[in-house]
């Protein structure tokens, strides 16, 4: 019997993003992936009930950087909206207007979504 390595595809992830559980679990997944990324330090990503707390969804120091994590400090926003572009733009405007004590020019802005 052949083994299929492709367990999940982009459509599955897009469909999963519609579910309420995705809002709480996506940040956990991102946190786990970041923990496993060489060079990442200073990691903080809220998940579960923490997603309702105002402020940045995540703070990361990417060290030298990788293909998926920017070099140096970055601030992260994570979303499951059906309009990912609009949500990313809204988050960017909101965070540049009120960066919660952080200097936006000193870090990269990263928006994460499972949406297309």
N, C-alpha and C positions, 0 to 999 in steps of 0.2 A: 504494500500500500504506500503510495507516494506521500511524502510529508510536505505540507504547504507552509513555508516560512512566513508568508504574508498573512498575518492574523487580523490586522486592522488596516483599512485603507482611508484615504482622505474623506470619502463620503461617510464612513462610519464615525469619524471624529467630528465632522460637521453636524451629523445627526445627534451625536451625544451632547454637543454643546447646547442643544435645545433643552436638555433636562436640567432641572434645578440642582441636582447633585454635581453637575459639571462645574458650577460656580464655586463650590467648596473644594472639589477634588482636583481641578486643574492646577490651582496654586501648589497643592501638595506634590503633584507630579513634577511641576517645574522646580520646586525646591529639591526634590530627590535628584533630578537631572543635574542641577547646579552643584549639589554636593558631590556628585560623581565626576565633575569636570576638573581636570588638573589645573592648578593655579588659582582657583576660586577661593577667596577668603572673605571674611566679613559678611557672611551670608545671612540675610534675614528676609523671609518671605512668609507673609501671613496667610493662613488657610483656615478652613472650617469656619467657626463663628467669628474669627478674626477678620474675615473679609468685610465686615460691616464697620470696622473702625476707620475713621477718616485718615487720610494721608496716603503716602506711597504704599503700593502693594509689596514692593521688595526693594532691598538695598543689597548691592553686590559689589565686591571688588574683584574684577576679572584678572588681576595680575597682568601678565603679558598678553592676555586675550586669546581667544580661539575663534573658529569659524562662526560660532553661535553666541559667544559671550564677548562683549567689547572689552578692550584693554582698559585697565584702571577702573575707577568708580563708575557705577551706573545706577540709575533708579528705574524701577520696573513697574509697569501697570499691566494687569492681567484681566482679560475680558472674554465674555461669551456672547456678546450682543449679536443680533442678526445683522447689524450694520457695523462690521469691524472697523472700516475706514472712519466712519463718523465717530465711533467710540474712541478710537485712537486719537483723532484730532481733538475731540472734546477733552480727553485726559491730558493731552499735551498743553492745550490752552489753559486748563485749570491749574496744572502743575507749574507752568511758567508764571502765571499770575500770582499764585500762592504756593511757593515751593517748600513750605513748612520748615523754614530755617536753613534750607540747603541752597547753595549757589548753583543754579542750573548750568551755567557755563563751565562748571568744573566736573561735569559727568555726562555720560551718554543717557539718552532716554530710550527705553526698550518697551515695546508693547507686544504682548503675547496673546495669541488667540488660536483656536482650532478652526476658526472660520476661514473660508476661502476669500 
